[in-house]
């Protein structure tokens, strides 16, 4: 960590902070679900093009995936950006009660309006440095669509778009400033559609073959399977098509969507194959026809400790935002809407990444709506029970990611509270902090050859032990959200 980089980045991000806030709010105002993020892409890619970046759109076969580059030669440092929203999470901004702006509408409940925009701020700061300190090297912004249920980065990794990158950096909105330093779960998502025969449920039920019965039997079998898979695995499903609304008709069509998670890709694949056999059994029992549609998958995240330590140095250097009395008061209002379980779960996340120091730190937070210090960092093999397609990037290139405070303590992601806070000055400050940390870490990689080589050596050792295999088969295309 060098003070000249810190000072330069502070000035550079301060200069673009109003622009970043405006773009983040505009994307929040136009929430778009996976692989349909055309408005969001136009805001981000359009800004980068106007700033002199070479922008390539429609990469890896996805209309809303793009890469923006500035500079030439090696090293190539990538900042990753997401911008997709979640279905059904419409919510008014800056409001401490649940109040959708559009019933059934979409909302940025995971902060991706902030996530991608902070990456934009980061690459703009690096560009300004490269203009003042001419040297070989390329800074890139990767516009990554469909993280929520789409694994856009995995499709990008499959097509080789990260193959010439030397290191990748990203972040995620959270309630605290710290490191995302834990492995995650790999996953596989697939839809199971059953085709039966419609019939009058009273006059001629013997002529029918119920697809809904097949879904029900499949779900029952999968629920029994839970006892016989490793405890770290997860098995989720949603019935996406019940076949109709009339109980007096034997449902001829029905579909259920499954998400299988496990610590390693091969473990997820093994469990997925068992789920497929359960579905085949349900089809046999109901005399229906089964079609399996593989939708997406992602690999487990592999931390790069060398790059994490470098990034954490800048997390510490930039500290935490200073909050106004108004921001403190709003955070308290949100805090009062959260359950004790919400708050305990968030504190457990802090403890997971901080070890013994993390536990002491979390205990010091009792009653605080906003966290006023940087969370401790202790590398750990404890698995975060979630998934991210950043995992596939980490298999292709040394990768590190941090957390930045955008929400009141205890705020769970994928909730109306997260949506509400995502379009406030509170969130803007966390976003700007993330831009600072990422750009400073990128500049450290540009200016310290030994650091970059150490990151690469650690990554190469990991890949020698276990080579990368993309979990999405060839021929599977990105799938927009239905409905």
N, C-alpha and C positions, 0 to 999 in steps of 0.2 A: 504494500500500500504506500503510495507516494502522495505527499501533500499537493504538489503541482497538479496532478490529475484531479484530486478532490476539488481544488479551487476552480480549475477550468470547467469541470462538469457542473458544479453549482451554478456558475454564471451561464453556461450554455442552456441548461434546463430551465433556469429562471426566465431566460429570454423567450422560450417557446411554451411556457406553462399555460398562458391563456389560450393558445391554439390547441394544446392537448385537451384542456378542459372542454372547449367547445366541440371538438371532434368526439370525445368520449360521450358527452351528453347527446350529441346528434345520433350516435349509434345506439345509445340507450333509448332514444325516442323512436327508433326504427328497428325493433327487435326482429331478428330473422333466424329461423332454425337451420339446422345443418344442411349445408350445400346449397342454400338459397340466399346467401348473404351478399346479394348484389349491391345493395345500397352501402353497406358497411365497407365492402371492398373498394367501392368508388371513392369513399371518403379517405381511406388510408392510402390506397395506391395512387389516387389522384394527387394527394398532398406530396407523396414521395416523388412522383414524376415532376411536379412543379418545383421541387427542391433540387432537381438535377440528377436524380437516381434513374438508372436504366431499369425499367419495369417490364417484366415478362409475365403475362397473364395466362390463365387457363393451363397451368402446368399440371403434370401427372394426370391428365384427363379430367380435371375438375375445373369447372368454369370459375369458381370463386377461390381458387388457389393461385397465388402469385409469388414472385420473387423480385425484390428491388435491390439493386446493387450499386455501390459507389466505390471507386478506386480500381486498382488493377493489381494482379499478382497475389502472391502469398505473403502473410497468412490470410485465410478466408475465415472471418468470424461471423457467426450467424446469431441474430436475435429473433426469437420465435414470437409470433403474434396470433392470438385467437380472437374471434369476434362473433361467434354464434350465440344465440339465446336459447332459452328453455321454453317449451310449450306449457301453457296453462299458468304462467306465473306473472300475469299482468298485475301491476301495482303502482299506485301513485308515488311519486318521488317525495322524499322528505316528510313522510307521513308515518306516524307511530301506531296506526291502526290498519288492519287489513282492509284495503280499499282498492280493488282493481280499477284501472283506467278503462279497460275493455273486458267484460266478463268472458272468460275462456281464452283471452289473448295471451300473447307471449311476453316474456320478461327476462331481463338479464340477472338471473338469480345466482350466477356463478362469477359475475364480474368481468365477463369477457369484453364488454365495452371498454373497460379499463385496461385489461390485459394487453390487447393488441395496441392500444394507443400509447401505453408506456413504452412498448417496443419501438414505436414510431419516434417517440422522444429520445430514446436511447440512441438510435442510429443517426438522428439529426445531430446529437452532441458529438458522436464519433466523427461524422462527416466534417463538422467544424474543426475538430482537432487535426484531421488529415489535411485539411486545406491550409492550416497554419504550420503544420509540421510534415511537409511532403515526405512520403516514404512508400515503399512497396506494401501493398496490402489491400484487402477488399472487405468492406463491411456490407452485410446483407440483412435485409428484413425478409423473413419468410412469413407470408400470409397464409395461415393454416386454417382451413375451414373445417367444420363438422367435428369438433372435439367431443361434443355431447352426443354420444350414441352413434358417431360416424367414423371415428378414428382416421381423420383426414391425414394426419402425419404418417400413419402407417402406410396408407396408399402412396404418399410421397416417398417414403423410404423404399417401398417396393419398386418404385420407378427410378430410384437412384439419384434423386435431386439433392441429397445431402452428401454424396460420395466425395466431393472435393472440398468439403468444409473441414476446417481444422479444430474448431470448437464451437459449441452452441450454448446460448444463455437464454433463460426465460425466468418467469416468476409467476406467482398466483396471488390474487387478493386474499387477505385473511384479516384476522383481528390483531395480529402482532407482527413485529419485524423479526425475522429470523431466517433459518435455512430449511428448505425442503430437502431433507437429507436421508430419507428412508426409502427402501425398496417398496414397490407397489405390486398389486396383483395384475397378472396377465388376464385377458378375457377373450371370450368368443361370443358373438351374438348371432342368432339364427332364428328365422321364423318357420313355424311348422303349420302348414295348411292342410286341412282335411277336406276331402270332397266326398259327399254322401249322396243320398237320394231323398228328395222332398216327398212328403205324403201327408194326408190328413191324420192328425195325431189321435183322433177318436175313431173315425170311420175305418181307417185302413193303416194303423200303425205298423202292421207287419210288412207293409210295402216300403217303409222308410228305412234309411240308413243314416243315423244321426252323426253329423260331423261334430256337433257340440258334445255329444257323448264321448267322442274320441278325444277331444280337448280335455274334458273332465278326467277321463281315465289316464291320459298322459300326465296331467298335473298331479294326480294321485300317486302314480308311479314315481314321478320325480320327487315328490315329498317323502316317499319312503326311501329314496336313494340318499337323501341328506344324511342319514345315519351311517352310510357306508362310503363316505368320501372323507378326505383329510379335513381336520378341523379348520384349517386356514382357508379352505375353499368356500365359495359362495355360489348360490344358485337362485336366480331371480326370474320371475316371469310376469307377463301381462297379457291378458286375453284381449287381443286387438280387434277381433271380429267374432261375435257370438252367433252370427248367422241370421239374425232377424229379431223382431220384437214380439212375435206372436207365439205363445206357448201351444197353440193349436196346430202348428205346422212343425213337422220334423225338419230340423235345420240341416240343409244340404251342404252348407259351407261354413267353416269356422277356422280361426287362426289364433295361434298363441306365439308370443315372442319370448325367447329365452336368452338370458345373459349368464354365462358361466364364467366364474373367476377362480383363479388359483395362483399360487406364488410363481410358478414357472409355466411357460407356454406348453410344454409337453404334458404337464399335469392337467391344464385346462383342456387340452385336446383329448386326453383320455376320458375325462369326465363328460365332455361333449359327445364323444362317441357312444357312451352309455346312455346319455339322454336321447340320442337318435334311435337307439335300439328300443328304448321305452316307447318312443313315438311309433315305431314300427309295430310294436306289440299292441298299442292302442288301436292302430288301424286294422290289425288282424281281428281284434276282439269286436270291432264295430262294423267290419266289412266295408270300410271306407278306403279311399285312396289318399296316400300321403305324398306331399311335396315339401322338400326341405329347401329353404332359401338362405344360404349363408350370407349374412349381411356385412359383418366386419369383425375385426379382432385387433388386439394390441398386445405388445410384449410388456413384461414387467420392467419397471424403471431400475436402471443400474447406476447408482451414484458414482461420481468421480471425485474422490476425496481431495486430490490435489487442487482441482478447480474449485471445489466447495470452499476449501480453506481460504483461497484467494478471494473468492466472492464474499465470504463472511467478514474478511478484513474491511471491505467497503461497506457492508451492512453496519458494522460497528462505527466506521468513520462518519457515516451520514446520520447515524442515530435515528431518532423518531421525530415526527412532526410536532410543531407547537400548535396547540388547539385553542381556538377562541372560546369564550364563555358560551356563545351560542352553540358551537359544535359540541361542547361538553354537555350542555343541557339536552340537546337532541339525542346524543348517545345515551344519556340516562333514561330518556323516554323509551328508546328501543330496548335497553337493558331490562326495563321493568316488564316487557312483554315476553321475556325468555324464561324458560323453566330452569329449575335447579339442575336438571339433567343436561340441558343445552350447555349451561356454563361449565358443568363438570366435564363434559365431553371435550369442550374446547381446551380446558386446562390439561386434560390428558394428552391432547395433541402437542401442547407445549412441552409437557414432561417427556414425551416420546423422543423429541429431537434434542433435548437438553440434558438427559441423564439425571444424575443426582442434583446438579445445579438447576436443571429445569424444574425439578419437583419443588425445590426451595423457592424458585422464582414464581411458579404458579401459585404457591401458597401466599405469596406477598401481594397477590392481585385481588384478594377478597374485597368485594364491594366496589371495585373500580370499573367504570364503564369503558374507559379508554386506557390502554396499556401505555405507560410512559417511559419504558426502557426497552432495550433490545433483548430478546430472548436468548438464553445460552444455547450453544451449539456443541453437540457431542455426537460424532459419527456413530451410527447404530445399525444393526441388522434387523431390528424390529420392523415388521411390515406394516405399512399404512394400508388399512383395509379398504382400498379404493383403487381405481385404475386411471391411467392417463396415457394418451398416445405419445407423449413426450418419451415414454419408455422406448419406443422404436428409434427415436432420434438418439437416445443414449447408447443404443447398441451399435449405431452407425458412426458416432463421433463423440468425443468427450463432452459431457453436458453437465451443467449445474443450474439450479434454480433456487430462488429465494422466495420468502413470503414478505408481504408489505402490508401495513395496517390500513384497512379501508372500512372496517366495520367495528361496531361496539363489541366488547368482550362477550363471548358466548353465542354470537350470531352464527347459526348454521348456514352453510351454503345451500342453494336450491330452495330457498324460502322467500316469503314476501318481504321479510325484514332485510334480507340481502339486496333485493331489488330496490326497496325504498332508499337504502343508504347509498346505492351505486350511482346516484345522480345528485350528489351533494358535495360541498367543499371538503367534507371529511374524506370522502373517497378520492377526490382530486389530489389531496395532499399525499395520500398513500401511493397513488399512481405516479406522481412526480418523484417520490422517493425511489420507487422501483426503477424508473428511468435513469436516475442517478447511479444506482448500484450497478445496473446492467452495463451502462456506457462506461463507467469507470473500470469495471472488470474487463470489458472488451479492450479498453486502452492498455490495461496491464498486459494483456496477451499480445497486443501489437508491439509493445515496447520492451518486453522481457522474453527473449527467445528461450531462456532456460526454463521459465515457468511453462510456456506452451509445450516444450519438449517433454517436460515431466508429466504434464497432463496426457500427452499422447502415449508416453511409455506405460502409464498406468492402464490406459484404455487398451493398448495392444496386448498387455498381459491378460486382461480380462477376456479378450476375444480369442486368444490362443487357447484358453481353457474351455470356452464354449463359443463356437462360431454363431453368427447371426443367421437365422432363417425367418423370413417374413411370415407371420402367422396368417396372412390373407392370401389365399390361393390365387394364382393367375386366372384371369377371366371374371373374377368377382369385381363388380363396379360399385362406386359409391352410391349409397341409397338415401335420398332425401326423406325427411320425416313425413309420414302419411297423415292425412287428416288436416 
